[in-house]
């Protein structure tokens, strides 16, 4: 596994070559002010040189004032070197990428970064199958001042202080809580509580053993995909859809077919024709305040969807993470409620609106699927941590919970309206959703959402470009997802103005 | 997906047939006193009848005093009906299974339960691949008074009260803790802490980005298996080995080859010959207080193993969950410490000895593997819950931690000695380990460990039979794993006496 061929490095002493290699990357902006450089170990491995060589090179750069060392955590880029870069570093360094070159398999890094220096032979990864990077998660990791790419609730809207006090009571109730594992299926007391909740709320008659607790909806989707999908299996997804689910099903080797999600749901005849042609194993849907559009699948189509699943023998995975985020009236019954044959696997996420750090979701499904799902869950992590389940349960059943949810709905609808007021100044189009966390906005035809992202990141504004939400091909490249839940109304106004500025600058260059 | 053919049910009114079906199962002991019966929904689905039919049948059984309803959580078996069963239900109901019929793919339920009533056509699961039930987890779910099957620390030995107090301080420090997601890789502050710990303890020079936090070692193994193993890939495992890892690698479709783990490690020439013949993609090892034998791979063989991995281009997954459980001197440096080429993926579990409920483990690996591992982790759950990571970190760096570990080592060695005193009364054989949580005991040749389990479960004693730990074929069927960490010294004495009684009764029937 050694790799000592670095042709471009053969003229000078090795440590000088490494120094030059680092200087090029810093000057080019791969590493900007206060960025951490690779560890000595890492870089030595990447370049196939001795660690002492890298160490010597870092010492030289420290001596020259190009980088600085911070106690034990590594080496960082000195800010002064960055002042030479006039433009925002991200803007400056983004490679020229057009929507046309987007093929659905490139990572955000590939989209946004310059190509790697020719001549450097990195060790090839030896993974079992080509991995598709979780693009959304990479995008969200970019720090920006105006964060419209995260469909997460602003921590300022959460009952943090109250919850912190609450936790202490939970520990008084369960003094051995941290010494105990949860069962694989999840804490029984929590599952009893949720069974009662589902009965009261939706008239779902469940036993605690019909419920699996997972570490967030993400894990639920992943477990279901691992359970049901083998490479080459066909899955139908809405278009657009949740980026994280696309990543999971692709990783599992699914063959993805899509059906457009319209303001009143899909064309059911078109859907049936797709089903007949492709014989899917599963359909993945977010029918209530659909991610990313916010649309709602009407009750009649929910019922019909279940009939289709029964008739054509496929399963429905209903991902219901935003059910409780309605602004006006309650949404229709979940698709799961129409199911009498056990064709629906229902994912309901709860902690997102209370304490996202807890990562609590529930899966409801028929017993014969539950049995195998439990096996996978036991292999995957042996059961979610008990602590979070107990904390969640006690808050979930408190009267305070209801009040919190009502306040949260009002706060979110105000933010949505603030964002819509800004959008009203543009010629962009959107269908106002009646709940959820996002607006799905169509830019005028021909405008590249990826190019707009590049420009808006430079102005410290982030959003999700349409292609991230495309399950199978390049559609909606002129659409963008704007989440209004993570930023204050004032931030929304400021950030939207910047986004509009970025758009104007883009239009003027076209 | 409907299934209405129940030939044996065609003579009587449907609800009476369902009632009979239930009575047979209760009388046979499938359901014993206070056992919960299937939900109306579940049973209706299984039998392909209307829910109201099942409901009527349950009402009839309640009326006849055979079962009782408990508020909203379902129907339960009335104790009186069980008094007709003289023997312990588990003993009574265990099917006759010999080791010979054990083929490595049957679940504990299949091993221990009577065959399902002929004539009932359950719906077939529609999973993507045949799932192997996590046998160990099923066995451990059996409630017994003397629990020697769990390699978990007795909660009574954990600093629960102190931790509970500690948690409150953690919340004072991070008031928005529950409103925040961890990064995918794990809390940065915790990774900085661990990097410093590894440097101080083992002279591993790491950056925080070389460390991934997972929800327990189980998740770490699962992620690594998903990353590295595609169906048909060869993996070498020790024989015997950790049952949970066998399940994961089998589920991933690995072709497993084994090498015997001896008190002084493997025969390195035999290993090299296996490697040459089978060209493995990975070797999975628990070299320090090996699970289940407690043996330690000597330093010289650790070094040689890394050389072999480099020479023959395979990766080593080093699962180091019991490193800190030494009774005398510290064990040799982890294999990871000998690796300069990035061939070792190192899993270190921490929370097990402090607060198992937190589920904290760390993976160390080379940057090019870390990148893909992070992608998988982001797909799998988006990052482990932050709360547990912060609680763990603060305790881990406290002075109290060191004292706790020292006390724990003493307590465990006393329990080990208590168990060994009991074993000394038998003609069973074992090599006293110098650390870990288990004894690996050879019964006299020809004695079936599965048959012994069946008899000992009837006496409320549980342990792990040898075949559970067999990665590839039937070996060690006369060996058993006895964990001494979960029960008090007194319980060990009582439970071991019962185990010996079960053994005596088995010997007398042979």
Interface residues (C-beta under 8 A of the other chain):
Chain A: X1 X2 X36 X38 X39 X40 X41 X42 X45 X46 X72 X73 X74 X122 X123 X124 X125 X126 X127 X128 X129 X131 X132 X133 X134 X137 X141 X152 X153 X155 X158 X160 X161 X163 X164 X167 X168 X171 X172 X175 X176 X177 X178 X179 X180 X181 X182 X183 X184 X192 X195 X196 X199 X205 X206 X207 X208 X209 X210 X214 X215 X216 X218 X219 X222 X226 X227 X228 X229 X230 X233 X244 X247 X248 X251 X310 X313 X315 X341 X342 X343 X355 X356 X357 X358 X359 X366 X367 X368 X369 X371 X372 X375 X376 X378 X379 X380 X381 X382 X384 X385 X386 X387 X388 X391
Chain B: X1 X2 X36 X38 X39 X40 X41 X42 X45 X46 X72 X73 X74 X122 X123 X124 X125 X126 X127 X128 X129 X131 X132 X133 X134 X137 X141 X152 X153 X155 X158 X160 X161 X163 X164 X167 X168 X171 X172 X175 X176 X177 X178 X179 X180 X181 X182 X183 X184 X192 X195 X196 X199 X205 X206 X207 X208 X209 X210 X214 X215 X216 X218 X219 X222 X226 X227 X228 X229 X230 X233 X244 X247 X248 X251 X310 X313 X315 X341 X342 X343 X355 X356 X357 X358 X359 X366 X367 X368 X369 X371 X372 X375 X376 X378 X379 X380 X381 X382 X384 X385 X386 X387 X388 X391
